Amino acid sequence: MCGRFAITLPPDAMAQLFEAAPANDLPHVPNYNVCPTNRIHIVTGGDDADRRLVAMRWGLIPHWYKKENDGPLLINARSETVAEKPAFRSAVRSRRALAVTSGFYEWTKAEDGGKDPWFITRRDGAPLVIAAIWQNWGPKDGETRATAALVTTAANETMGRIHHRMPVLLEPGDWPLWLGEAGHGAAELMRPASEDVLQMHRVGRAVNSNRATGPELVAPFDED
């Protein structure tokens, strides 16, 4: 599961990192509380197209939805079934992308019944790049929108201490294959990250509100 994340990397740095042409309407950064239905930074590519850094709605909308809320909010796609589900199977074959983040949040249940948030990042400080799929959607009388879902898999042992699922994380060497630039075999990338990739720390409960903002959301929680 991945239901909230942060992004602090400037768009020009993103474009340089991914060798992608940036769109003009990218979301504001930094954003320490990116929520479902927000516009997120997505890198697209393919064997017949140059890479582009664009904005997409977080929450894939299947083509048969007449309205955005005609069905479940599809922010995540399970790797185990993504090739079978009608909402995802076409996208995972031909519309794969990279979601650019700095880290994501997950929650554990506390003794007082509340939810304690954790912030998960890469140990090496690099951006945390998540496998994504995308779909253009639009009502017959409205404007077409690009929408995306993040791909998840079973948690590794490190992540399993707080949750049983984790995003599919892609290393730089994986990007061409996932984007469809390097032939077939992208399914092999839908696996848990190595145990030494991630680190995590508790943060304050302020981030439990989707209206919360500011860098203090990712600061380590001081129990004292």
C-alpha positions as CSV (number, residue, x, y, z in Angstrom):
1,M,0.0,0.0,0.0
2,C,1.1,3.5,-0.7
3,G,-1.4,6.2,0.2
4,R,0.7,9.3,0.8
5,F,4.1,10.5,-0.1
6,A,6.5,13.5,-0.2
7,I,8.3,15.1,-3.1
8,T,11.1,17.7,-2.7
9,L,13.2,17.3,-5.8
10,P,13.0,20.4,-8.1
11,P,11.5,19.8,-11.5
12,D,14.7,20.8,-13.3
13,A,16.6,18.3,-11.3
14,M,14.0,15.6,-12.1
15,A,14.2,16.4,-15.8
16,Q,18.0,16.1,-15.7
17,L,17.9,12.9,-13.6
18,F,15.6,11.1,-16.0
19,E,16.8,12.8,-19.2
20,A,13.2,13.9,-19.7
21,A,11.6,16.9,-21.3
22,P,9.5,18.7,-18.6
23,A,5.9,19.9,-19.2
24,N,5.0,23.4,-18.3
25,D,2.3,22.6,-15.8
26,L,4.1,20.4,-13.2
27,P,2.9,20.3,-9.6
28,H,4.5,22.6,-7.0
29,V,7.4,21.3,-5.0
30,P,8.3,20.8,-2.3
31,N,5.1,19.0,-1.2
32,Y,5.4,17.0,2.0
33,N,1.9,15.6,1.9
34,V,0.9,14.4,-1.6
35,C,-2.5,12.8,-1.4
36,P,-4.7,10.7,-3.7
37,T,-6.3,12.7,-6.5
38,N,-3.4,15.2,-6.3
39,R,-1.4,15.8,-9.5
40,I,1.9,14.0,-9.2
41,H,5.2,13.9,-11.2
42,I,5.3,11.1,-13.7
43,V,8.0,10.2,-16.3
44,T,6.8,8.5,-19.4
45,G,8.8,6.9,-22.3
46,G,8.7,4.0,-24.6
47,D,10.5,2.6,-27.6
48,D,9.0,5.2,-30.0
49,A,9.0,8.3,-27.8
50,D,11.4,10.5,-25.9
51,R,11.0,10.6,-22.1
52,R,8.7,13.3,-20.8
53,L,8.2,14.6,-17.2
54,V,4.5,15.3,-16.9
55,A,1.7,15.8,-14.3
56,M,-1.0,13.1,-13.8
57,R,-3.9,12.7,-11.4
58,W,-3.0,10.1,-8.7
59,G,-5.8,7.7,-9.1
60,L,-6.2,5.8,-12.4
61,I,-9.7,6.2,-13.9
62,P,-10.8,3.3,-16.2
63,H,-12.1,4.3,-19.6
64,W,-15.6,3.0,-18.7
65,Y,-16.1,5.4,-15.8
66,K,-18.6,8.1,-16.8
67,K,-17.5,10.2,-13.8
68,E,-14.4,10.3,-11.8
69,N,-16.1,8.7,-8.8
70,D,-18.1,6.0,-10.7
71,G,-16.1,3.3,-8.9
72,P,-13.3,2.7,-6.4
73,L,-10.4,5.2,-6.2
74,L,-7.6,3.2,-7.9
75,I,-4.4,4.7,-6.5
76,N,-2.5,1.4,-6.3
77,A,-2.3,-1.7,-8.5
78,R,-1.2,-5.0,-7.0
79,S,1.6,-6.6,-9.0
80,E,0.2,-10.0,-8.5
81,T,-3.0,-9.2,-10.4
82,V,-2.2,-6.0,-12.4
83,A,-2.0,-8.0,-15.7
84,E,-5.4,-9.5,-15.1
85,K,-7.6,-6.7,-13.8
86,P,-9.6,-5.0,-16.5
87,A,-8.8,-1.6,-15.1
88,F,-5.0,-2.2,-15.3
89,R,-4.1,-4.9,-17.8
90,S,-3.9,-2.6,-20.9
91,A,-1.9,0.0,-19.0
92,V,0.6,-2.4,-17.7
93,R,1.2,-3.8,-21.2
94,S,1.7,-0.5,-23.0
95,R,1.5,2.5,-20.6
96,R,4.1,2.1,-17.9
97,A,5.8,5.0,-16.2
98,L,7.9,6.2,-13.2
99,A,6.4,8.1,-10.3
100,V,9.0,10.4,-8.7
101,T,8.9,10.7,-4.9
102,S,11.3,11.5,-2.0
103,G,9.7,9.1,0.4
104,F,6.3,7.7,1.4
105,Y,4.3,7.3,4.5
106,E,2.9,4.2,6.2
107,W,1.0,3.7,9.4
108,T,1.0,1.3,12.4
109,K,-1.8,1.0,15.0
110,A,-0.9,2.5,18.4
111,E,-1.9,1.2,21.8
112,D,-4.2,4.2,22.3
113,G,-6.1,3.2,19.1
114,G,-4.6,5.9,17.0
115,K,-2.4,5.6,14.0
116,D,1.3,6.3,14.1
117,P,2.9,7.4,10.8
118,W,6.3,6.4,9.5
119,F,8.3,8.1,6.7
120,I,10.2,5.7,4.5
121,T,13.1,6.8,2.3
122,R,16.1,5.4,0.5
123,R,19.2,4.9,2.6
124,D,21.4,6.5,0.0
125,G,19.3,9.7,-0.1
126,A,18.4,9.3,-3.8
127,P,14.8,9.9,-5.0
128,L,12.5,7.0,-4.5
129,V,11.2,6.0,-7.9
130,I,8.0,3.9,-8.0
131,A,6.7,1.8,-10.8
132,A,3.4,3.3,-12.2
133,I,0.9,2.7,-14.9
134,W,-1.3,5.3,-16.6
135,Q,-4.5,5.9,-18.5
136,N,-6.1,8.8,-20.3
137,W,-9.7,9.4,-19.3
138,G,-12.3,11.9,-20.1
139,P,-16.1,12.2,-20.3
140,K,-17.6,12.5,-23.7
141,D,-18.2,16.2,-23.3
142,G,-15.1,17.0,-21.2
143,E,-11.4,17.4,-21.3
144,T,-9.2,14.3,-21.3
145,R,-7.0,13.8,-18.2
146,A,-4.0,11.6,-17.7
147,T,-4.4,9.4,-14.6
148,A,-2.0,7.1,-12.8
149,A,-1.7,4.3,-10.3
150,L,1.3,3.1,-8.3
151,V,2.3,-0.6,-8.5
152,T,2.7,-2.4,-5.2
153,T,4.1,-5.8,-4.1
154,A,4.6,-7.9,-1.0
155,A,6.7,-6.2,1.6
156,N,10.3,-7.2,2.2
157,E,11.4,-8.0,5.7
158,T,12.5,-4.4,6.4
159,M,9.1,-3.0,5.3
160,G,7.2,-5.9,6.8
161,R,7.9,-4.5,10.3
162,I,5.2,-1.9,9.7
163,H,3.2,-3.1,6.7
164,H,2.6,-6.2,4.5
165,R,2.8,-4.3,1.2
166,M,5.2,-1.8,-0.4
167,P,5.6,0.1,-3.6
168,V,7.6,-1.5,-6.5
169,L,10.8,0.5,-6.3
170,L,12.9,0.8,-9.5
171,E,16.6,1.3,-9.7
172,P,18.1,3.5,-12.5
173,G,19.1,0.4,-14.4
174,D,15.5,-0.8,-14.3
175,W,14.0,2.4,-15.8
176,P,14.5,1.6,-19.5
177,L,12.9,-1.9,-19.1
178,W,9.9,-0.6,-17.2
179,L,9.3,2.3,-19.6
180,G,9.3,-0.1,-22.5
181,E,12.6,1.2,-24.0
182,A,14.6,-2.0,-23.5
183,G,12.5,-4.9,-24.8
184,H,10.3,-7.3,-22.8
185,G,10.6,-8.6,-19.3
186,A,9.2,-5.8,-17.2
187,A,7.2,-8.2,-15.1
188,E,10.4,-9.4,-13.5
189,L,10.8,-5.9,-11.9
190,M,7.6,-6.3,-9.9
191,R,9.3,-7.6,-6.8
192,P,10.2,-6.4,-3.3
193,A,13.2,-4.1,-2.9
194,S,16.4,-5.4,-1.5
195,E,16.6,-5.3,2.3
196,D,19.3,-2.6,2.3
197,V,17.5,-0.1,0.1
198,L,15.1,1.5,2.6
199,Q,15.2,3.3,6.0
200,M,12.3,4.5,8.1
201,H,11.5,6.7,11.1
202,R,8.5,7.7,13.1
203,V,7.0,11.1,12.4
204,G,4.3,13.1,14.2
205,R,0.6,12.5,13.7
206,A,0.1,15.8,12.0
207,V,0.5,14.1,8.7
208,N,-2.6,12.0,9.4
209,S,-4.6,15.1,8.2
210,N,-4.5,15.4,4.4
211,R,-4.6,19.2,4.9
212,A,-1.2,19.2,6.8
213,T,1.7,20.9,5.1
214,G,5.4,21.7,5.8
215,P,8.7,20.1,6.2
216,E,8.0,19.3,9.9
217,L,5.8,16.5,8.6
218,V,8.9,14.4,7.8
219,A,10.9,15.3,10.9
220,P,11.7,12.4,13.3
221,F,9.1,12.1,16.1
222,D,10.4,13.0,19.5
223,E,8.6,10.9,22.1
224,D,9.9,13.1,24.9
